[in-house]
């Protein structure tokens, strides 16, 4: 069922069926028909667009070997790898033809032209004669080298499918993230774009809790992780000593509270209490003794602002009223 929906999504866009139903866009139509968020519908449509060029993924989806989430992760990363391979091939062709697109230059036309670096002796271009005799073999060899240097897109797609079959969705997403990062033609611009669109969203959720969503650059995330991980480890160790078994995410929440100086709620607290942790330590938390000093010793200077990427804009997150319901 999921596979059929994914394949049909692009048909909705191509045929303009969404217009006949009065929808604002194909994404809006898919979201309304399937009862999903616009973000989920947008991802579904992007996956559907990619499938015609990803035969192995399409076949795995038809056989029922992939869920919609797995197909989305594989398709996005495999498409990025294919685009990177295409860019490498085009770059090799430009280099081989002296910057002229291959479809505008033929070996036959260049064969006696002076100064092209392919045919007979040049009348004033010293490089023409020396490159002429070996041009065909050299160009071919150059392209073969480029193929060896650039991961084959089909091989990358198959590796992603293997991960989807044998590993968890989280591991697949990490594999896909690494693949897309390796295929990124301009990582610096990507970091600047992410920084320009950075955001911290806060809301009181429908279950009566408080939620956060942060989007930042990988460099900023690395600094956050460097500060949090030592605290998380200490909370995990303390829980084991106390014979308490809680998910890592719970310890991460405690670590964040400790990191920002609010202490943490450990098992001795009433859920509605506020302030420091039991024992009145005012912020370190019973589960993380000496946490702040150890974090500093680990090399994470949390007193310093996280630097923006080169070329980025400055600014911080300002306070705002907390809306009810999750962000769209």
C-alpha positions as CSV (number, residue, x, y, z in Angstrom):
1,X,0.0,0.0,0.0
2,X,2.8,2.5,0.9
3,X,4.7,1.6,-2.3
4,X,1.6,2.2,-4.4
5,X,0.9,5.6,-2.7
6,X,4.5,6.6,-3.3
7,X,4.5,5.7,-7.0
8,X,1.1,7.4,-7.5
9,X,2.1,10.7,-5.8
10,X,4.0,11.9,-8.9
11,X,1.1,11.0,-11.1
12,X,-1.1,13.4,-9.0
13,X,1.4,16.1,-9.8
14,X,1.9,15.3,-13.4
15,X,-1.7,15.0,-14.3
16,X,-2.8,18.1,-12.4
17,X,-5.4,16.0,-10.5
18,X,-5.0,18.2,-7.5
19,X,-6.3,21.2,-9.4
20,X,-9.6,19.4,-10.3
21,X,-10.1,18.9,-6.5
22,X,-9.6,22.6,-5.7
23,X,-6.3,22.0,-3.8
24,X,-3.7,24.7,-3.6
25,X,-0.9,22.3,-4.7
26,X,-0.1,18.6,-5.2
27,X,1.4,18.6,-1.7
28,X,-1.8,20.1,-0.2
29,X,-3.9,17.5,-2.0
30,X,-1.8,14.6,-0.9
31,X,-1.8,15.8,2.7
32,X,-5.6,16.2,2.7
33,X,-6.3,12.9,1.1
34,X,-4.0,10.8,3.3
35,X,-4.5,12.8,6.5
36,X,-0.8,13.5,6.9
37,X,1.2,16.7,7.5
38,X,2.4,18.9,4.6
39,X,6.0,18.0,5.5
40,X,5.2,14.3,5.1
41,X,3.3,14.8,1.8
42,X,6.2,16.9,0.5
43,X,8.7,14.1,1.4
44,X,6.4,11.6,-0.3
45,X,6.3,13.6,-3.5
46,X,10.1,14.1,-3.5
47,X,10.6,10.3,-3.1
48,X,8.0,9.6,-5.9
49,X,9.8,12.0,-8.3
50,X,13.1,10.2,-7.6
51,X,11.9,6.6,-8.1
52,X,12.0,6.5,-12.0
53,X,15.7,7.1,-11.9
54,X,16.3,4.6,-9.0
55,X,15.4,1.2,-10.4
56,X,16.7,-0.9,-7.5
57,X,14.8,1.2,-5.0
58,X,11.6,1.1,-7.1
59,X,11.8,-2.7,-7.4
60,X,12.4,-3.1,-3.7
61,X,9.4,-0.9,-3.0
62,X,7.3,-3.0,-5.4
63,X,8.3,-6.2,-3.6
64,X,7.3,-4.7,-0.2
65,X,10.9,-4.7,1.1
66,X,10.8,-1.0,2.0
67,X,8.6,1.2,4.2
68,X,7.8,4.7,3.1
69,X,10.3,6.0,5.6
70,X,13.1,3.7,4.4
71,X,12.3,4.6,0.7
72,X,12.5,8.3,1.5
73,X,15.9,8.0,3.1
74,X,17.3,5.7,0.4
75,X,15.9,7.8,-2.5
76,X,17.1,11.2,-1.2
77,X,20.7,9.9,-0.6
78,X,20.9,7.8,-3.8
79,X,19.7,10.8,-5.8
80,X,22.3,13.0,-4.3
81,X,25.0,10.4,-5.1
82,X,23.7,10.2,-8.7
83,X,23.9,14.0,-9.1
84,X,27.4,14.0,-7.7
85,X,28.4,11.4,-10.2
86,X,26.9,13.4,-13.0
87,X,28.8,16.5,-11.9
88,X,32.0,14.6,-11.8
89,X,31.4,13.3,-15.3
90,X,30.6,16.7,-16.6
91,X,33.7,18.2,-15.0
92,X,35.9,15.5,-16.6
93,X,34.3,16.2,-20.0
94,X,34.9,19.9,-19.6
95,X,38.6,19.3,-18.6
96,X,39.0,16.9,-21.5
97,X,37.6,19.4,-24.1
98,X,39.4,22.5,-22.7
99,X,36.2,23.9,-21.2
100,X,34.0,23.3,-24.2
101,X,30.9,21.1,-23.6
102,X,31.4,17.7,-25.3
103,X,28.2,18.1,-27.4
104,X,29.6,21.2,-29.0
105,X,33.0,19.6,-30.0
106,X,33.8,16.5,-31.9
107,X,37.1,14.7,-32.4
108,X,36.5,14.7,-36.1
109,X,36.0,18.5,-36.2
110,X,39.1,19.2,-34.1
111,X,41.3,16.8,-36.0
112,X,43.3,19.3,-38.0
113,X,42.5,22.5,-36.1
114,X,45.5,24.4,-34.8
115,X,45.5,25.4,-31.2
116,X,42.9,22.9,-30.1
117,X,45.3,20.6,-28.3
118,X,43.9,17.6,-30.3
119,X,45.0,17.7,-33.9
120,X,48.1,18.6,-36.0
121,X,50.8,21.2,-35.2
122,X,49.4,24.4,-33.9
123,X,50.3,27.7,-35.4
124,X,51.5,29.4,-32.3
125,X,50.0,27.1,-29.6
126,X,52.9,25.2,-28.2
127,X,50.6,22.8,-26.3
128,X,48.7,21.7,-29.5
129,X,51.2,19.4,-31.0
130,X,52.3,17.7,-27.8
131,X,48.8,16.8,-26.8
132,X,47.5,15.9,-30.2
133,X,48.8,12.4,-30.8
134,X,47.6,10.9,-27.5
135,X,44.4,12.9,-27.1
136,X,42.0,10.0,-27.6
137,X,43.6,7.7,-25.2
138,X,44.4,10.4,-22.6
139,X,40.8,11.7,-22.5
140,X,39.5,8.1,-22.2
141,X,42.0,7.3,-19.4
142,X,41.1,10.5,-17.6
143,X,37.4,9.6,-17.6
144,X,38.1,6.1,-16.4
145,X,40.2,7.6,-13.5
146,X,37.3,9.9,-12.6
147,X,34.9,6.9,-12.5
148,X,37.2,5.1,-10.1
149,X,37.5,8.2,-7.9
150,X,33.7,8.9,-7.7
151,X,31.6,6.2,-6.0
152,X,29.3,4.5,-8.5
153,X,25.7,5.8,-7.9
154,X,24.2,2.4,-8.4
155,X,26.6,0.8,-6.0
156,X,25.8,3.5,-3.4
157,X,22.0,2.9,-3.9
158,X,22.5,-0.8,-3.3
159,X,24.5,-0.2,-0.2
160,X,21.7,2.0,1.2
161,X,19.2,-0.8,0.3
162,X,21.3,-3.3,2.2
163,X,21.4,-1.0,5.2
164,X,17.6,-0.7,5.0
165,X,17.2,-4.4,5.0
166,X,19.6,-5.3,7.8
167,X,19.7,-2.2,10.1
168,X,17.3,0.1,12.0
169,X,15.7,3.1,10.4
170,X,17.9,5.4,12.5
171,X,21.1,3.7,11.2
172,X,19.7,4.0,7.7
173,X,19.1,7.7,8.1
174,X,22.7,8.1,9.4
175,X,24.0,6.2,6.4
176,X,21.9,8.4,4.1
177,X,23.1,11.6,5.9
178,X,26.7,10.6,5.4
179,X,26.1,9.8,1.7
180,X,24.4,13.2,1.1
181,X,27.2,15.0,3.0
182,X,29.8,13.3,0.8
183,X,27.9,14.3,-2.4
184,X,27.4,17.9,-1.3
185,X,29.2,20.1,-4.0
186,X,29.5,23.1,-1.6
187,X,29.4,22.1,2.1
188,X,30.2,25.7,3.2
189,X,27.2,27.1,1.4
190,X,25.0,24.3,2.9
191,X,26.2,25.3,6.3
192,X,25.5,29.0,5.6
193,X,22.0,28.1,4.3
194,X,21.2,26.0,7.3
195,X,22.5,28.8,9.6
196,X,20.3,31.4,7.8
197,X,17.3,29.1,8.5
198,X,18.3,28.1,12.1
199,X,15.4,27.9,14.5
200,X,14.5,26.9,18.0
201,X,10.8,26.2,18.4
202,X,9.1,25.8,21.8
203,X,5.5,24.7,22.5
204,X,3.2,23.2,25.1
205,X,2.2,19.9,23.5
206,X,-1.2,18.3,23.5
207,X,-0.1,15.8,26.1
208,X,0.5,18.5,28.8
209,X,4.2,18.6,28.3
210,X,6.8,21.1,27.1
211,X,8.6,20.4,23.8
212,X,11.6,21.8,22.0
213,X,12.8,21.6,18.4
214,X,16.2,22.9,17.3
215,X,17.7,23.1,13.8
216,X,21.3,24.2,13.6
217,X,24.4,23.5,11.6
218,X,26.4,20.3,12.0
219,X,29.3,22.3,13.6
220,X,26.9,23.8,16.2
221,X,25.4,20.4,16.8
222,X,28.9,18.9,17.4
223,X,29.6,21.5,20.1
224,X,26.2,20.8,21.7
225,X,26.9,17.1,21.7
226,X,30.4,17.6,23.1
227,X,28.9,19.4,26.1
228,X,26.0,17.0,26.6
229,X,27.5,13.6,26.1
230,X,29.7,13.6,29.2
231,X,26.7,14.5,31.3
232,X,24.5,11.9,29.7
233,X,27.2,9.3,30.4
234,X,27.3,10.3,34.1
235,X,23.5,10.1,34.4
236,X,23.5,6.6,32.7
237,X,26.2,5.4,35.1
238,X,24.3,6.8,38.1
239,X,21.1,5.1,37.0
240,X,22.9,1.8,36.8
241,X,24.3,2.2,40.2
242,X,20.8,2.9,41.5
243,X,19.3,-0.1,39.6
244,X,17.1,2.3,37.6
245,X,16.5,1.6,34.0
246,X,15.4,4.6,31.8
247,X,15.9,5.4,28.1
248,X,18.9,7.3,27.0
249,X,16.6,10.1,25.9
250,X,15.5,10.6,29.5
251,X,19.1,11.0,30.7
252,X,19.7,13.4,27.8
253,X,16.9,15.6,29.0
254,X,18.4,15.6,32.5
255,X,21.8,16.5,31.0
256,X,20.3,19.4,29.1
257,X,18.6,20.8,32.3
258,X,21.9,20.5,34.1
259,X,23.9,22.1,31.3
260,X,21.7,25.2,31.3
261,X,21.8,25.4,35.1
262,X,18.3,24.3,36.0
263,X,19.3,21.1,37.7
264,X,17.4,17.9,36.8
265,X,14.6,15.9,38.2
266,X,15.9,12.5,39.3
267,X,13.9,9.7,40.9
268,X,13.7,11.5,44.3
269,X,11.7,14.4,42.8
270,X,8.0,14.8,42.6
271,X,7.2,15.4,38.8
272,X,5.7,18.8,39.5
273,X,8.7,20.2,41.5
274,X,10.8,23.0,40.0
275,X,14.3,24.2,40.7
276,X,17.5,22.3,41.6
277,X,17.9,18.6,42.2
278,X,17.5,16.8,45.4
279,X,20.1,17.6,48.1
280,X,20.1,21.3,47.2
281,X,23.1,21.2,44.9
282,X,21.4,23.9,42.7
283,X,22.2,22.6,39.3
284,X,24.7,19.8,39.1
285,X,22.1,17.1,39.8
286,X,22.5,14.1,41.9
287,X,23.0,11.9,38.9
288,X,25.9,13.9,37.6
289,X,28.3,14.8,40.4
290,X,31.0,17.2,39.3
291,X,29.4,17.3,35.8
292,X,30.1,20.9,35.0
293,X,33.8,20.7,35.8
294,X,34.2,17.4,33.8
295,X,32.4,18.9,30.8
296,X,34.8,21.8,30.9
297,X,37.7,19.4,31.1
298,X,36.4,17.6,28.1
299,X,37.1,20.7,26.0
300,X,33.6,22.1,25.6
301,X,33.6,25.8,26.5
302,X,29.8,26.3,27.0
303,X,30.3,29.9,28.1
304,X,31.3,31.0,24.6
305,X,28.7,31.6,21.9
306,X,28.6,29.1,19.0
307,X,30.2,30.7,16.0
308,X,28.2,31.2,12.8
309,X,29.5,29.8,9.5
310,X,31.6,32.2,7.5
311,X,29.4,34.5,5.6
312,X,26.4,33.9,7.9
313,X,24.4,36.5,9.8
314,X,24.5,37.2,13.4
315,X,21.7,37.1,15.9
316,X,20.1,35.0,18.5
317,X,16.9,33.3,19.4
318,X,14.5,35.7,21.1
319,X,11.7,34.8,23.4
320,X,8.1,34.3,22.1
321,X,4.8,33.2,23.5
322,X,4.5,29.4,23.5
323,X,1.8,28.2,21.1
324,X,-0.2,25.1,21.7
325,X,0.4,22.2,19.4
326,X,3.5,21.1,17.5
327,X,5.1,23.2,14.8
328,X,4.1,22.5,11.2
